Amino acid sequence: MTLNSHEHSKLHDSSSELSDIRPLKVDLHCHSTASDGSLPPSDVLQRAREQGVSLLALTDHDTTRGVRELLDKGIPEDIRLLPGIELSTRWGTKEIHIVGLGFNIKAPLLESVERLQASSRQRRAEHIAGKLGRRMKIPAETVLQETMVFSGGNPPVRPHFADWLIEKGAVSEREQAFRRYIGANKVGNLSKFWPYMSQAVKWIKEMGGIAVLAHPGKYRVSPSQLRAIIKDFAEAGGEAMEVTGGMQPPGQAEQMARLADEFGLMASCGSDFHHPDSSWIELGKVGKLPEGCQPVWMDERISKEG
């Protein structure tokens, strides 16, 4: 894709500092219908503006389709859009998500990465459809085809399968669907379909971006395992981790800030917004970074576009 002059200036204007736009409000992790969000990319951008966000990264799972759509339409002057993506990876048997920020969206490698991730996502969806099909005595092909209605034709993920189960009357809500049908103990190890975490970090760096460990407080791991994940991430070349986000328990941001400092990582923040009906997870609704954090958006690759 070729960026027009307006789009290029939004992404690469070496004279434009963040503080020149308006009081800074940052959200570097959110989703649209390009992956598993419920709002189209343009609606996410508009909602972010309404919430006063001045620096936004649309980080759909394993795709930049939404980012490209926004760039094609043009970005309003009152908000900056960073190229973003959230890559699904594995660390041992755990699924770990790595956000890429500020990479070159025209990098030839990006197309290959998205194609590989799409293939992995498709195989993962087929695996889940097979498990559900055997459980409900419905052909796996039918399960997959019907579930793609909820995913907009993209390879569905577990929330889409949950919505399909609700429509079938098998469950009444998503939480019940996960508990009865599509939880990790029901569908098996899904992380096996993803590349290793270190590979995703390498991809992002090769595209000129910053690799960020997404929502480290949400992984169901022991404190020692979390430290090991962060250590391996940093040693692979990761440069930042999310310290503040939506719906954090008291004290978690401070804990993440200490770990970021220990492993020499910059601090990022993101709401992980998916749905407008989740008022407790809203665009731009993230806590203030604890004292002593080095904000990732002050890195020269982001703070000055160029």
C-alpha positions in Angstrom: 0.0 0.0 0.0 1.3 3.5 -0.9 0.6 6.2 1.7 -0.5 9.5 0.5 1.2 12.7 1.7 -1.3 13.3 4.5 -1.0 9.7 5.8 2.8 9.9 5.6 2.8 13.1 7.6 0.7 11.5 10.3 3.2 8.7 10.6 6.5 10.5 9.8 6.7 14.2 10.7 10.0 14.7 12.5 8.9 18.2 13.7 5.7 17.0 15.3 6.1 16.2 19.0 3.3 14.6 21.0 3.0 17.6 23.3 2.2 19.8 20.4 -1.2 18.2 19.8 -3.1 18.6 23.0 -2.9 17.3 26.6 -1.6 13.8 26.1 -4.0 10.8 26.5 -2.6 7.5 25.3 -4.1 4.2 24.4 -1.7 1.8 22.8 -3.9 -1.4 22.8 -7.4 -1.8 21.3 -9.3 -3.9 18.8 -11.8 -3.5 16.0 -13.8 -5.8 13.8 -10.6 -6.5 11.9 -10.1 -9.1 14.6 -12.3 -9.7 17.6 -13.6 -6.2 18.4 -17.2 -5.2 17.8 -16.7 -1.8 16.3 -15.4 -1.1 12.8 -12.0 0.6 12.7 -13.5 4.0 11.9 -15.8 3.8 14.9 -12.9 2.9 17.2 -11.0 5.9 16.0 -14.0 8.2 16.4 -14.7 6.8 19.9 -11.1 7.3 20.9 -11.4 11.0 19.8 -14.6 11.4 21.8 -12.8 10.0 24.8 -10.0 12.5 24.4 -7.3 10.1 23.2 -4.6 11.9 21.4 -2.2 9.0 20.7 -3.9 5.7 19.6 -2.5 2.4 18.4 -5.0 0.0 16.8 -3.6 -3.4 17.7 -5.8 -6.0 16.1 -4.9 -9.7 16.6 -2.4 -10.7 13.9 -3.5 -8.2 11.3 -3.1 -4.6 10.3 -6.1 -4.6 8.1 -7.9 -2.1 10.3 -4.9 0.2 10.5 -4.6 0.2 6.7 -8.4 1.0 6.4 -8.0 4.0 8.6 -4.9 5.2 6.7 -6.8 4.9 3.4 -9.6 7.1 4.8 -7.2 9.7 6.3 -6.5 10.5 10.0 -8.1 13.6 11.6 -5.6 16.2 12.8 -6.6 16.0 16.5 -5.3 12.4 16.9 -2.2 10.4 16.0 -2.4 6.8 14.9 0.5 4.5 15.4 0.8 1.3 13.3 0.0 -1.5 15.7 -0.6 -5.2 15.9 -1.0 -7.8 18.6 0.8 -11.0 17.7 -0.2 -14.3 19.3 2.8 -16.3 20.4 3.8 -19.2 22.7 6.1 -19.5 25.6 6.3 -23.1 26.7 2.6 -24.2 26.7 1.4 -20.7 27.4 -0.1 -18.3 24.9 1.5 -14.9 25.2 0.6 -11.8 23.3 3.2 -9.3 21.9 2.1 -5.9 20.8 4.1 -4.3 18.0 4.2 -0.5 17.9 5.5 2.1 15.4 6.8 -0.4 12.8 7.0 0.3 9.1 3.7 -0.7 7.8 5.2 -0.9 4.3 7.8 -3.4 5.4 7.8 -6.4 3.0 8.1 -8.7 6.1 4.8 -7.6 7.5 2.8 -9.3 4.7 4.6 -12.6 5.4 4.0 -12.3 9.1 0.3 -11.6 8.7 0.0 -14.5 6.2 1.7 -16.9 8.6 -0.4 -15.8 11.5 -3.6 -16.1 9.5 -2.7 -19.7 8.6 -2.0 -20.5 12.2 -5.3 -18.9 13.3 -7.2 -20.9 10.6 -5.7 -24.2 11.8 -6.5 -23.2 15.4 -10.1 -22.5 14.5 -10.4 -25.8 12.7 -9.1 -27.6 15.8 -11.7 -25.9 18.0 -14.5 -26.6 15.5 -13.5 -30.2 15.5 -13.6 -30.4 19.3 -17.0 -28.7 19.4 -18.4 -30.7 16.5 -17.6 -34.0 18.2 -19.1 -32.7 21.5 -22.3 -31.5 19.9 -22.5 -34.1 17.1 -22.3 -31.5 14.3 -19.9 -31.7 11.4 -16.8 -29.6 12.1 -17.1 -28.0 8.7 -20.6 -26.8 9.7 -19.4 -25.4 13.0 -16.6 -23.5 11.4 -18.8 -22.1 8.6 -21.6 -21.0 10.9 -19.1 -19.4 13.4 -17.5 -17.3 10.7 -20.8 -15.3 10.6 -19.7 -13.9 14.0 -16.1 -13.3 12.9 -17.0 -11.4 9.7 -15.5 -14.2 7.5 -12.2 -14.2 9.3 -10.9 -17.3 11.1 -13.0 -17.3 14.3 -11.5 -17.2 17.8 -13.0 -18.5 21.0 -15.4 -15.6 21.7 -16.9 -16.1 18.3 -17.4 -19.8 19.0 -19.0 -18.7 22.3 -21.4 -16.5 20.4 -22.2 -19.5 18.2 -22.9 -21.7 21.2 -25.3 -19.0 22.6 -27.1 -18.9 19.3 -27.5 -22.7 19.3 -29.0 -22.5 22.8 -26.2 -24.6 24.3 -25.3 -21.8 26.8 -26.7 -18.5 27.8 -23.5 -16.4 28.1 -19.9 -16.4 27.0 -18.5 -17.3 30.5 -20.7 -20.4 30.5 -19.4 -21.3 27.0 -15.8 -21.1 28.1 -16.5 -23.2 31.2 -18.4 -25.9 29.5 -17.1 -26.1 26.0 -14.1 -23.9 25.0 -11.9 -23.4 28.1 -8.3 -24.6 27.9 -9.1 -27.8 29.6 -11.8 -28.5 27.0 -10.1 -27.8 23.7 -6.5 -28.6 24.7 -3.2 -26.7 24.1 -4.0 -23.9 21.6 -0.7 -22.2 22.0 1.0 -24.9 19.8 -0.4 -23.2 16.7 1.6 -20.0 17.4 5.2 -19.0 16.8 7.6 -18.7 19.7 7.6 -15.4 21.6 11.2 -14.7 20.6 10.3 -15.0 16.9 7.5 -12.4 17.2 9.9 -10.0 18.9 12.4 -10.5 16.1 9.8 -9.8 13.5 8.7 -6.5 15.1 12.3 -5.4 15.5 13.1 -6.2 11.9 10.2 -4.0 10.8 11.6 -1.1 12.9 9.0 -1.3 15.6 9.0 -1.7 19.4 7.9 -5.0 20.9 5.7 -4.7 23.9 4.7 -7.5 26.3 0.9 -7.3 26.4 -1.2 -7.4 29.6 1.4 -9.3 31.7 -0.9 -9.3 34.7 -3.6 -11.3 33.0 -1.6 -14.5 32.3 -2.5 -17.4 34.6 1.1 -18.0 35.7 2.9 -18.1 39.0 5.1 -15.1 40.0 8.2 -17.0 39.1 6.8 -17.9 35.7 5.9 -14.3 35.0 9.4 -13.2 35.9 10.8 -15.9 33.5 8.5 -14.7 30.7 9.6 -11.1 31.1 13.2 -12.2 31.4 13.0 -14.2 28.1 11.1 -11.4 26.4 13.8 -8.9 27.3 16.6 -11.2 26.3 14.9 -11.7 22.9 15.0 -8.0 22.3 11.6 -6.9 23.7 11.7 -3.3 24.8 8.5 -2.5 26.7 5.7 -4.0 28.7 2.2 -2.9 29.5 2.2 -1.5 33.0 -1.3 0.0 33.2 -4.5 -1.1 31.5 -8.2 -1.6 31.9 -9.6 -3.3 35.0 -6.4 -3.8 37.0 -6.6 -4.9 40.6 -5.1 -2.6 43.2 -1.3 -2.7 43.3 -0.9 -4.4 40.0 0.4 -1.4 38.1 3.0 -0.8 40.8 4.0 -4.5 40.6 4.4 -4.3 36.8 6.3 -1.0 37.1 8.9 -2.7 39.4 9.3 -5.6 37.0 9.7 -3.3 34.0 12.4 -1.4 35.9 14.1 -4.6 36.9 14.4 -5.9 33.4 15.1 -2.5 31.8 11.8 -2.2 29.9 9.9 0.9 29.0 6.3 1.2 30.2 3.2 1.1 27.9 -0.5 1.4 28.6 -3.6 0.3 26.8 -7.2 -0.3 27.5 -7.5 -3.6 25.5 -10.8 -2.2 24.4 -13.1 -4.6 22.4 -16.7 -3.7 23.0 -18.6 -0.5 23.8 -20.9 -2.3 26.2 -18.0 -3.0 28.6 -18.0 0.4 30.3 -15.3 -0.6 32.6 -12.9 -1.1 29.7 -13.1 2.1 27.7 -10.7 3.7 25.2 -8.3 5.9 27.0 -9.4 4.6 30.4 -6.1 3.5 31.8 -4.4 4.4 35.1 -1.5 6.8 35.4 1.9 5.2 35.1 3.6 4.9 38.5 6.5 7.2 39.3 9.8 6.2 37.8 8.4 4.5 34.6 9.9 5.4 31.3 6.9 5.8 28.9 7.3 4.0 25.6 5.7 6.9 23.8 8.6 9.1 24.8 11.0 6.9 22.8 12.2 8.9 19.8 10.7 6.3 17.4 7.3 7.4 18.7 7.6 10.8 20.4 8.9 12.3 17.1 7.4 10.8 14.0 10.4 10.3 12.0 
